[in-house]
Amino acid sequence: MAHLKRYQHRTIVSFFTALIIFVIMTGGVRAGIEQSKVICRVETDRAVLPAGDSQNVVLKVTLAAPPAPGHAKRPPVNLSLVLDQSGSMNGTKIEQAKAAAIEALTRLGLQDIFSVVVYNTNVYTIVPAQNARNVQGIIHNIQQIRAGGSTALFGGVSQGASEIRKNLESDYIHRIILLSDGLANVGPRMPEDLGRLGAALIKENISVTTVGVGTDYNEDLMTRLAQKSDGNTYFVESGFDLPRIFAAELGDVLNVVAKKIKVIITLPDSVKAVNIIGREGRIRENQVELYMNQLYGDQEKYVLVEVNIPKSISGSRIKIAQADVTYENPFSRKSEKSTGISYARFSSDSGKVARSSNIEVIREYQLNLNALAQEKAIELSDQGKKKEAVRELKQSAARLKQVGFQYNDKELLKEADELEVQAETIEDQGMSPKSRKLLRTESFQMKNQQLSK
């Protein structure tokens, strides 16, 4: 599938002497921290709307994060790795999982907290939460991990959260990275169970990133946990990819520039919210509320909302929405706010309306509709309706292609071509475990604006 724009990772530059720290903190650093804020943009799929009857419009609220200030000390990280050591992990997968854990450890600083929990039939904390100082001792404990037993996944995540909670009140970025290659078969094991756990963890500002290895794990469970806790999710076919995935994920965690983000979209009385597309949120009368746990440096995340605009006359102009974003700046430790407002003009000139189209909003809307179509295809396939699943994918590909040709958009056309290939493969061979995992993971990554790394 077409990838989203890759994040730009910036190196955190250390301070050299106490004198330089003093000078910078009283001047450049403080100014840089305070001036670098999340920018909120509010746009519609067309700047000029057709005059006449009421109509639905796509509203896009974008949060554009600044780069991490290179001269400031980054916020510390509280990281817990939760690793599957059941029997199916034996061999390359367990060895690469250990290599990934060591890779993560070596990227941390002395101010960070690190813990490792492993699970099979039982759950064990092999590295209790501690500063990443005794590196050799921690590596020794990681290297002793051996595979065998069943898969107590729920218990593993719960224990990882317990290690995080030892430092929950401190000013850390809290993250659990869960790895599994099999089905949860000890303790709670349904996607709904893990979804409830994820929803509880996000209330404590703990996000869970899930990494599924091979084709035997439960992708519904893993994506539900990540979605409910505002984490990321990955599907890797081979254990050899684990160190790379862990390094990429930790690169994000070490690059957080905003946390505890709340988005409130307020609509005029005449404008009605119809639907939130792709994300979970809440519609309350004339307000739409959403929450995100963290934003990374140079990252853009967005919210798509379909709204209904009242009947209008040509030449008029109305306010459509105001978005207010509040978040915590982890560098200054202050609460900050950003606001965006969108207006629309109306015209009876169809050419003027067409020329005002915002292809970026249209593209993201179509890609999110495609993500929903992928999920629908999975549901149909699970019900034994292969023909209907294939039809869903082909219809989505046709929509992407139509819009792609209309606006000469290469990304939509590429997505359409790749989706057609997937649909034809499923038509010929059925939905294999790999195809299902690809569809589920790509759908999640699109809706969450996660990079496929």
C-alpha positions, -999 to +999 in steps of 0.1 A: +000+000+000+011+036-005+030+048+024+025+080+043+051+107+044+080+096+066+088+113+098+120+134+099+140+122+129+163+148+146+192+140+169+190+153+204+221+174+210+236+173+245+248+203+265+285+205+271+291+225+303+271+239+331+278+274+319+264+268+284+233+252+300+228+284+320+233+307+291+210+288+268+183+281+293+181+318+300+180+327+263+178+306+232+165+273+245+137+289+265+127+310+235+129+280+212+108+258+235+081+285+239+080+294+202+078+259+188+041+250+191+017+226+175-001+243+147-037+236+141-052+239+106-089+235+097-097+229+061-126+216+040-126+195+008-135+227-011-129+263-002-159+274-023-191+253-019-221+251-043-249+275-033-283+260-028-296+231-007-279+218+024-249+195+018-223+174+035-187+186+036-155+169+047-137+188+075-100+181+081-084+193+114-046+189+111-022+190+140+013+199+127+040+192+154+072+212+154+106+195+153+121+186+186+143+214+198+178+202+191+193+222+219+170+211+246+171+180+268+144+156+257+117+143+281+127+110+298+111+078+286+095+051+308+096+020+285+085-015+292+091-044+268+066-072+270+080-102+251+063-135+241+086-164+251+061-192+243+072-223+225+063-210+191+090-182+195+118-208+196+147-203+173+152-172+152+122-153+165+133-154+202+169-146+193+158-116+172+134-105+199+163-104+224+185-085+199+156-060+195+153-056+233+191-049+236+189-025+206+161-006+225+182-005+257+213+009+240+193+038+226+181+050+260+199+075+283+207+074+320+175+094+327+152+068+311+134+039+328+136+005+313+119-028+322+114-062+305+085-086+311+083-120+294+053-143+293+044-179+283+021-199+305+031-176+333+044-140+335+079-130+347+095-097+352+132-103+343+142-066+344+123-046+370+117-009+362+151+009+367+173+036+352+191+024+321+225+024+339+234-012+346+235-020+309+256-051+311+235-066+339+203-059+320+217-074+288+227-105+307+191-110+320+177-105+285+201-131+270+188-157+295+153-156+279+143-191+266+112-201+247+086-226+259+050-229+271+017-212+262+007-175+257-005-154+287-006-122+266-031-103+288-011-110+319+021-099+302+006-066+292-009-061+327+025-068+343+042-044+319+018-018+330+026-025+366+062-018+359+053+015+341+032+025+371+062+025+394+071+058+378+037+070+366+037+101+387+070+113+373+073+134+341+080+105+317+068+094+282+051+061+291+052+033+265+047-005+264+060-024+234+042-058+231+056-086+209+037-118+201+037-145+175+008-166+186-028-167+199-035-157+235-045-189+252-040-182+289-063-157+307-085-131+288-079-136+251-106-118+231-101-086+212-127-069+234-107-079+266-076-063+253-095-033+240-108-026+275-073-030+288-060-005+263-088+020+270-079+018+307-042+023+301-047+054+279-065+071+309-031+067+327-013+081+296+002+047+288+002+038+251+008+002+239+026-005+206+020-040+193+043-061+171+029-092+155+054-117+141+046-143+115+011-154+105-003-171+136-009-142+160-044-125+165-043-093+145-077-082+157-065-084+193-033-066+186-048-038+166-076-033+191-051-030+220-030-004+200-060+015+189-076+019+223-044+030+239-033+053+210-002+032+202+012+019+169+009-016+154+032-036+131+031-069+112+064-085+104+067-118+086+102-126+099+119-122+132+148-107+114+128-075+111+124-071+148+155-050+157+146-026+129+110-022+140+120-017+176+146+009+166+120+028+145+094+027+172+118+039+199+130+067+175+094+080+177+091+076+215+124+096+220+110+123+197+078+133+215+071+170+214+035+171+227+014+148+250-020+146+265-036+162+234-072+171+235-091+183+204-124+201+206-141+211+174-169+236+179-196+240+152-220+269+147-256+260+156-265+258+119-237+232+111-242+197+123-216+169+128-226+138+109-197+114+114-161+111+126-142+092+099-115+067+109-109+078+145-127+073+178-142+104+193-174+118+207-201+140+192-219+162+218-245+185+203-223+211+184-190+198+196-167+170+185-141+158+211-111+136+205-079+126+224-044+117+213-017+106+237+014+119+219+027+137+189+063+132+175+086+159+161+077+170+126+046+147+126+012+156+113-019+139+125-054+148+115-091+143+123-117+139+095-153+149+103-182+149+080-205+179+087-238+191+072-239+227+059-273+245+058-290+259+027-270+289+014-271+317-012-244+325-037-219+351-025-225+343+012-198+332+036-201+313+069-179+300+097-179+262+095-158+252+125-133+262+152-108+237+165-091+242+199-062+220+207-047+218+242-016+197+251+014+195+274+047+206+261+071+180+275+101+204+273+086+234+291+062+212+311+035+238+304+000+235+290-003+251+256-031+258+232-035+261+194-066+272+175-077+269+139-108+282+122-124+274+088-148+295+067-165+287+035-179+308+006-208+298-016-211+302-053-234+292-082-204+291-105-196+253-108-162+261-123-152+282-093-164+254-070-143+228-089-112+250-089-114+254-051-110+216-045-085+208-018-068+176-031-050+169+002-083+167+021-100+147-007-071+123-008-070+116+029-108+112+029-107+087+001-078+067+018-097+066+050-128+053+032-106+027+017-093+017+051-130+012+062-136-009+031-106-031+040-121-037+074-155-045+058-139-070+035-123-088+064-157-090+081-173-104+050-145-129+045-148-140+081-185-147+074-176-170+045-186-143+019-155-143-002-172-129-033-187-100-013-153-093+003-136-092-031-164-070-045-159-045-015-122-042-023-128-038-061-154-012-055-131+007-032-103+004-058-127+018-085-135+048-063-099+055-057-091+052-094-120+075-104-110+102-079-073+097-088-080+103-125-103+133-117-076+151-098-045+135-115-034+122-081-006+095-083-010+084-047-047+075-051-040+057-084-011+037-069-033+027-040-060+016-064-037-005-084-023-022-053-057-028-039-069-044-072-039-068-070-049-077-035-085-083-044-075-105-073-052-126-051-080-131-026-104-139-054-081-166-066-067-180-033-091-168-006-081-145+022-049-161+036-037-153+071-011-130+056-036-111+034-059-106+064-030-093+086-019-069+058-054-055+054-060-051+091-026-035+097-027-012+067-062-001+077-050+008+112-019+026+100-039+047+076-066+058+101-039+064+127-015+082+103+012+058+113+042+052+091+047+018+077+084+014+087 
